[in-house]
Amino acid sequence: MANRSDYALRPVTVDDSSLLLKWRNSDSVRKYMYTDHLIGEAEHVVWLDRMLADSTSSYLIFEVKGRPVGLVNVVDVNAIDSTCSWGFYIGENDAPSGIGAIMELLALEFIFNSLLINEIYCEVFAFNRAVIKLHKKFGFKEMDIEKQVHKNDVCESVVSLKLNKDDWNSCRKRIESIVFR
């Protein structure tokens, strides 16, 4: 049984730099990212500095009992339209099973309750069926947008999804009861 108090999101800091670089360069993360080349230290530092200075984004470390295991990113926050895009990944290969659902729940609570967003967008490679299925359990709906990304010398299809606050509120309690039994 998962105890909510064992899980937290906290802002990324400069101290997380080496951990984030390790995660970003791991095969288990890169295969699901648009950028799939090995990232050098200089490129990573530029990304981290840009990310920490971006007022339209929130980058959060997901922790289990104080141990960092993944990253949540909320980008393109538009306060006027009350929209954003988001994504996440688990960086530690030995993270507990089922952790993605807890991570998604905390991320959505942060986005809707702290950032006061009304509609969230995300993109997932079509081959990543597990994450698409997870998003749909959380109320996300597929959008009728066709997109391809060139990855590993192949054009991969991307699935675009969205979730609005009303749909989230209608399924939030059910999701919580499943995630935190």
LINNOR-V794209 format. One record per residue. N is the residue number from 0. PSI is psi in whole degrees, -180 to 180 (999 if undefined). NEAR is the number of other C-alpha atoms within 8 Angstrom. Layout:
{{N/PSI/NEAR} {N/PSI/NEAR}}
This chain:
{{0/132/4} {1/130/7} {2/123/7} {3/-36/6} {4/-13/5} {5/-8/9} {6/141/12} {7/156/10} {8/137/10} {9/153/8} {10/144/8} {11/143/9} {12/171/7} {13/-32/6} {14/-18/5} {15/0/8} {16/-53/10} {17/-36/7} {18/-45/7} {19/-40/8} {20/-42/11} {21/-47/8} {22/-48/10} {23/-30/10} {24/-4/11} {25/145/9} {26/-36/6} {27/-21/8} {28/-47/13} {29/-33/13} {30/-17/7} {31/2/9} {32/154/7} {33/-39/7} {34/117/6} {35/7/9} {36/160/6} {37/132/5} {38/127/9} {39/166/6} {40/-45/7} {41/-45/6} {42/-40/8} {43/-43/10} {44/-42/9} {45/-45/8} {46/-48/8} {47/-45/10} {48/-43/8} {49/-44/8} {50/-46/9} {51/-25/9} {52/-9/6} {53/111/7} {54/-9/5} {55/15/8} {56/156/11} {57/127/9} {58/125/12} {59/136/11} {60/132/13} {61/125/14} {62/144/13} {63/114/10} {64/43/6} {65/-4/8} {66/122/6} {67/129/8} {68/-11/12} {69/178/12} {70/136/12} {71/131/14} {72/133/11} {73/116/13} {74/168/10} {75/41/9} {76/122/11} {77/102/9} {78/-31/7} {79/-48/4} {80/-10/5} {81/48/11} {82/163/13} {83/171/13} {84/157/11} {85/165/11} {86/171/9} {87/161/9} {88/154/8} {89/122/11} {90/-23/12} {91/123/8} {92/-22/6} {93/19/4} {94/148/8} {95/148/5} {96/142/4} {97/6/6} {98/-27/8} {99/-38/7} {100/-40/9} {101/-43/10} {102/-44/10} {103/-42/9} {104/-49/10} {105/-38/10} {106/-46/10} {107/-39/8} {108/-44/9} {109/-48/9} {110/-49/11} {111/-38/11} {112/-38/8} {113/-42/7} {114/-12/7} {115/44/8} {116/147/13} {117/-21/9} {118/133/11} {119/141/12} {120/151/12} {121/162/10} {122/140/9} {123/137/11} {124/138/10} {125/-29/10} {126/-11/5} {127/62/9} {128/-34/7} {129/-43/6} {130/-37/8} {131/-44/11} {132/-42/8} {133/-49/9} {134/-42/9} {135/-35/9} {136/-29/7} {137/6/10} {138/-3/10} {139/147/10} {140/142/8} {141/141/8} {142/154/8} {143/66/5} {144/127/6} {145/128/8} {146/143/7} {147/144/8} {148/133/9} {149/119/8} {150/129/10} {151/44/5} {152/23/5} {153/146/6} {154/115/8} {155/139/10} {156/146/11} {157/136/12} {158/127/14} {159/135/13} {160/159/11} {161/156/12} {162/127/12} {163/163/9} {164/-38/10} {165/-44/6} {166/-39/9} {167/-47/11} {168/-30/8} {169/-20/7} {170/-4/10} {171/-48/9} {172/-41/8} {173/-44/7} {174/-46/10} {175/-42/10} {176/-27/8} {177/-46/7} {178/-42/9} {179/67/9} {180/999/7}}
